[in-house]
Amino acid sequence: AQKVTQAQTEISVVEKEDVTLDCVYETRDTTYYLFWYKQPPSGELVFLIRRNSFDEQNEISGRYSWNFQKSTSSFNFTITASQVVDSAVYFCALSEWGGNTGKLIFGQGTTLQVKP
Amino acid sequence: NAGVTQTPKFRILKIGQSMTLQCTQDMNHNYMYWYRQDPGMGLKLIYYSVGAGITDKGEVPNGYNVSRSTTEDFPLRLELAAPSQTSVYFCASSYSPSGGPMNQETQYFGPGTRLLVL
């Protein structure tokens, strides 16, 4: 069965600290996609990144970076020099390839609070 | 280009009432999805559609129905509302051309509908 685990329920940091959000996934598929979404207090889901299973290169986008390691089935997300506006719930998700439906399996989410 | 729109934003239902949650996308996406998000939890898939006229069940379909008569619209119907259906409902869409999993595009979400069943 496919599963996404975000073991950190809540994280609280002070502004300008670096913070890493963990994501561990389980799948028997050899081809899959991993995603990170942000859900700010306003409630919408904002797409952050997509990574396919054949691309293990780390990615950096501004203050955001992602570390994908197939050997440990992890896809961790780091925010450098956190800001108050980063306060949100962050979801890691795995796409399911059975039947080529593209369905997403979400982790439970990590609530990040950045204090000024 | 509005993306994915959902109506209503918020609704209170009495037990046993019915309602339809509307979802429309203007991106010509072939795949559409309905998820629900319970408090403190991730999203769970209710139903999905890979194209007009084709729908299938997700992880938690009981108590819901869907239809997909057009590419743009994917309404979710609640029959006989129950307190367990109190949740936030998200509609999403994506484009997947023929060619298999390597071509899957990102799912984009609507703003959500908050439903309270009392």
Chai-1 contact restraints between the chains, C-beta under 6 A:
chainA,res_idxA,chainB,res_idxB,connection_type,confidence,min_distance_angstrom,max_distance_angstrom,comment,restraint_id
A,T31,B,P101,contact,1.0,0.0,6.0,A-B,restraint_1
A,G43,B,G112,contact,1.0,0.0,6.0,A-B,restraint_2
A,E44,B,P111,contact,1.0,0.0,6.0,A-B,restraint_3
A,L45,B,F109,contact,1.0,0.0,6.0,A-B,restraint_4
A,F47,B,T106,contact,1.0,0.0,6.0,A-B,restraint_5
A,R50,B,T106,contact,1.0,0.0,6.0,A-B,restraint_6
A,F91,B,G42,contact,1.0,0.0,6.0,A-B,restraint_7
A,W97,B,P101,contact,1.0,0.0,6.0,A-B,restraint_8
A,N100,B,P101,contact,1.0,0.0,6.0,A-B,restraint_9
A,G102,B,Y31,contact,1.0,0.0,6.0,A-B,restraint_10
A,G102,B,S94,contact,1.0,0.0,6.0,A-B,restraint_11
A,G102,B,S96,contact,1.0,0.0,6.0,A-B,restraint_12
A,G102,B,Q104,contact,1.0,0.0,6.0,A-B,restraint_13
A,K103,B,L45,contact,1.0,0.0,6.0,A-B,restraint_14
A,F106,B,G42,contact,1.0,0.0,6.0,A-B,restraint_15
A,F106,B,L43,contact,1.0,0.0,6.0,A-B,restraint_16
A,G107,B,G42,contact,1.0,0.0,6.0,A-B,restraint_17
A,Q108,B,M41,contact,1.0,0.0,6.0,A-B,restraint_18
A,Q108,B,G42,contact,1.0,0.0,6.0,A-B,restraint_19
A,G109,B,G42,contact,1.0,0.0,6.0,A-B,restraint_20
